[in-house]
């Protein structure tokens, strides 16, 4: 699906255009500022925009269409490249399942494999966004432009800043969910660590590592955008990009703290299970020692040799039982004296 919006200077409003209207524009000499959003487009729609309208470099088209060509590998990792006529940016917004408030603090266990990709082409007068999934950040940016249509005339770089701002703000609730999960696991782990806790920790670790990697790469992309490295990002808009960059740095630090907390909890789990194993082994050792002594006593008096002095003794059985009880009490006393129990 292709959606095209344009700022109408006469009415100061955002006007939606039909895909067929692209034939009336020349991307090289385009006067009005337009935003072309491709949401889950067909190959024909991609050819119409990337081939006929913009004539993008083949490598750019290859990166943009990677999720459809290689669905098993997910989207391309964040990157930014400058070409002669346009600036090409890829970011990874959070998948829609991770942003669903209905799931509360429980995230899908496999959401880290659902890497979404948002590709953007930026020129002086045109912004093209491409994505195969529903992106809340796109809807938020369009909503802000509909409320303040005059902002559309500020250029594609400003519009793209709105999209990045929405992407980065979406990280906050997800990072908070990770923190809430880890706090609950920490409280339960000291009481009774279980195998299910370990599996949950490993799942959280996978998700946190995936999110950390994405955020670090996006931080590098934003760092290049705020340094004034690209002419297509106007100097007056760099302040807005810097604000987004500061938010991303803060969230990256929070996810780094979550990653360290996961590692600490894994060590805590291993220590707790090792301590439980030591307690079990200590109990089994005491039982084994007592059993060995009693077995020796029973073995001696079970030989039934003819010349054994206690063989015909009427008190032999009570004496053997008493000797076993005395040995057991002595072993307990020694263990207590050594502070082994």
N, C-alpha and C positions, 0 to 999 in steps of 0.2 A: 504494500500500500504506500502510495506517495502522497504526502501532505505538503503543500507549499503555502507559506504565509509571506505577505509583503506589507510594508508600512506605506499607507497612503497619506502623503503629506497634506493633501487638500482637506481631508476629513480627520486627520490625526487619529487614524484607526488602523487596526491590523486586518488586512484583507486576505481571505483565502483564495488561492488560485487553483485551477484544475490542472492535472498533469499535462493535458494537451497544450496548455499555455506556454510550456517550456519551449516549444518550437518558435515562439515569437521573441525569445531572448537569445542574446549572444553572451556567453559567459565572459568573453574577453572585453567587451565594451558595455557591460551591463550597468545601467544607471541606478535603478532602484535597488535597495537592499532586500534580499529574499533569503528565506530559510527553507531548505528542502529537507524534509524528514522522511526517511525510508524505513518503515516498520514492517519487518518480515516480508521484504519485497520478493517478487518473482524474478527469475533471470532476465526476463524481457524488460522489467522496470529498471533493474540494475544497468542493463545495456543502454537504456534510454538516457539515464542520468550520467553514468560514468563514461559511456562511450560517445554518445551523440552530443550531449550537452557540455560535459567537462573535458572529455578525452584525457582521462587520468593515465598515469604511468602503469604499465602492466603489473609491476611489483606492488603498487598500491592496491590495485584491484584484487590481487592475489591475497594480500593480507586482510582486506576487508571481507572477502568471501570465505575466509578460512573456516569459520564455524559450520558453514553449509557443506564445504568440501570434506572436512575432517570432523564430523560431529563427535567422535569418540574422544578426541583430544581437547575439546573445549575451545574457548576463544583465545585469541592472541594476547600475549602479555602486554602491559602498557609500554608505549613507545611514542616518540615524536620525531618526525623527519621533515626537513624543509626541501621542497622542490622549487623549480624556477617560478612556477605560477601559483603554487598553493602550499599550505602547511598541512601536514597529515599527522593526526593524533589518534592514538588508541588508548582507551581507558577501560577498566573492568568494574562496572557498577556491581553492587551486590545483587544476586539473583532474587527474584520476587519472593521466593519461599522464605528467604532469610528476613524479609521485611514485613511478613504477615503478622500483625499483632495478635491474631487468634492463637498462635502457637506459644504465646507467653515467653517463658525463658527457655523453652526447649527448641533447639534448632534441628532441622533435618540432619540426620547423621551423614548423608552423602552430599550435602549442599556444596562442599568445597570442590566437588567434581563438576559442578554446574557453572563453571566460569562464564559469566556473560561478557559480551564484547560490545562496546560502543565505539564506532569509528567516526571521525569528524574530518571534513575537508574545509579549510578556511582560506578564503581569498579576501580581497578588499571589499567586495560587494555581496559575496555568496557564502552561506554556511550550509554544508550538507552533512547531515547526521544519518548514520546507518546502523541498524540493530535488528536482530532476529527475534528478540524477546521484548516483552512489554517493559518499558523503562519508566518508573515513577518520576525520575529526574526530568525526563522530557516533558511529561504532563505538567510538572511544577513550573518549569521554565515558560511553557506556553501560557499557563495561567497568569504568571507575573507580567508577561508581555501584553496579555489581553487587558489587564488592569492598568498598565502603564504603557500604552502603545508607542509613546514617544521614545522609549528606550530602544526600540528596534532600529531607529536611525543611527544609533551609536556604533553600529557595525557588527559584523559576525564575531569579532573577538569578544565583544561584550556579551553577546548572546551565549557564546560558548562558556564564558565565565559563570553564567547563571546555571548552566548544566553541571559544570564541575562543582559548584557550590552545593547543589542538591545531592550529587554523588557522595561528597565528603560528609555532609550532614547525616546521611543514611548510616554512616559507620558508627555513630554514637550509640544508638539503641542496641546494636549488635554487640559492641564491646561491653556494654553494661550487662547484657544477657550472659556473656561469658563470665564476667566477674560474679554475677549472682550464682551461676552454676558452680563455680569453683568454691565460693563461700559455703554453699550447702554441702558440697562433697567434703570440704575440710572439716566441718563440724561432725559429719557422720563417720569420717575415716578414723578419728581417734577412738570412737566407741567400738566399732566392729567393721574392719575393712573386709570387703567381699570381692569376689572375682568380677561381679557386675560393675563395681566402682572402678576397677582397673580398666575394663573395657570402655567405660564412659570417659575416663581420663584420657585414654589413647585416642578416642574419637575427638574429644575437645582439642587435644594437642594437634591432631591433623588439621582441624579447622582453623585453629589459631595460627599455625605455621603458614597455611595457605593465605589467610587474610593478611598476615604480616608481610609475606612476600609481595602480595599485590600492592599493599599500601606503600612499601618502600620504593617499588618501581614507579608508582604514581607520584610519590614525593620527588623522585628524580625528574620526572616529566615536568612537574610544576616548578621545580627549582630552575629548570632551563627556561621556562616561560617567564618567570619573574626577573631573570637576569637581563632581560632586554636583548636576548640572543636572536630573536626573530623580528623582522621588520613588519610582519603582518599582525603582530600584537602591538597595538598603539601604546605609546608611553603613558598616556593618561589612564589606560586600563590596567597597567601593571600593578597599581595599588590594590585593585580588586583581586587580582590573581594572588598577590602577596597575602591578602587576608585569607583566602582559601588555603594557601600554603601553610599559614600558621595553624589553622584548624587541623589540617592533615598531620602536621608535625605533632600536635598534642595527642591526637588519636593514635598515632604510631607509637608514641611513648606509652600510652595506656595498653595497647595490644602487646607491647614488649614486656610490660609488667605482668600481663596475663600469661604470657609465655613462660616467664620465670616462675610464676606461681604454679603453673602446671608441672614444671620440672621439679619444684620443691615438693609438690603433693605426690608425685611419683616416687621420689625418694622417701617421703613419709610413709607411703603405702608399703614400699619394700622393707623399710625398717620395722613397721608394725607387724607385717606378716613374718618377718624374721624373728621378731621378739616372741610372737605367738608360737612359732615353730620351736624356739628354744625352750619355752615353757612346756610344750608337749614332750620334747625330747628329755627334759629334766624329769618329768613325771615318769616317763617310760624307763629312764635309767634307774630311778629309785625302785620301781617295780622289778626291774631286771635283777638288781643287786639283791633285793630281798628274796626273790624267787631262786636265785643261784644259791644263796646260803641255805634256804630251806630244802632245796634239792640235794645239796651235799649231805645234810643231816638225814633226809629220807633215804638217800642212797647208801649211807653207811649202815643204817639200821634195817635196811632191806636186803642185806647180803645173806643173812641167815646161816652164817658159818656155825659149825657145831660147837666150837669152843668160845663163842662170843659170850662174855660174862653176863650181859643183860638179856640173853636169849630167852631164859625162863623166868625172868623177873616180872612180877605182876604189875609193877609200876612203870614198866618200860614205855608203854604207849603214852601215858600222861607226861613222862619225863621228856619224850621226843617232842611232843606238842609244846610243852613249856619251854624247851630249848629253842624251838622255832620262834615262839613269841618273844623270848628274851633277845634273840638275835635281831628280830625286827625292831624292837625297842632300842637296842644298842645302835643299829644303823641309823635310825631316825635321830638319835641323840648326837651321833657324830656329824650327820649332815647339818643339824641345827647349829652345832658348835662351829663348824666351818662356814656357816652362813650360806650354804648352798641352797637352802629352802627357807 
